[in-house]
């Protein structure tokens, strides 16, 4: 179900990328998910975002709600 519905959530370049993939590359939802994440959210980007999140510190003059 996810595999069939996913193309309707895409637009533009991402939609073109998906339709350029042949069925031999994508047979299951996990295949699609892996290819999509490799293309548009590489592991290096995830690592950088994780480092940024872990490095957040509250400033002395910052209230807890602003933090």
N, C-alpha and C positions, 0 to 999 in steps of 0.2 A: 504494500500500500504506500509506504513512504517513498519508495523508488519511483512509483508512478506519479505521485503528487508533487514531488520536489521540483520538477521542471516548471511548474506553474508559479513557483515562488521567485523565479529568477527573471532578470531583465538585462538588456544590454550585452556587454562584453561577457559576463558570466553565463548568460543564456547561450550565446554563440559558442563559448568554450564547451559547454555541456553537449550541445548538438554536434560539435565537431568530434567528440569522442565516439569511437565505434563501440558497438555492443560487445566486442571481444574484450574490451577493457573494463566494462562495467556490467556485471551480471547480478550483483546483489547490492543491498543497501550498504553493507560494510565496504564493498569495493568503491561505491560512489562517495561515501563519507571519507574514506582514506584519500582518494584522488582529490576531492574538493579541498580538504584540509591541507594536503601537500601543496596544492597550487595557490590557495588564497590565505592560508594561515600556517606558514612553515614553522617548524619546531623552534628555529632561532628567534622568531618573533614572539612565540609563547614564552620562551626563556626570558627575553628582555622585559616583557610585560610582568612576568612573575617577580623578577628582580625589582622592578619599579614599585610594585605593590608591597613587597616585603620591606622595602626601604623607606616607606612613608613614616614620617615622624611628626608628632604634634609640636608646633612651635610654642615657645614659652608664652607669647602674648595671644595665642589662638585659643578660643573657647572650645570646649569639647564638641559642641554642635557644629561649629565651623570645621573642626578637624575631621 
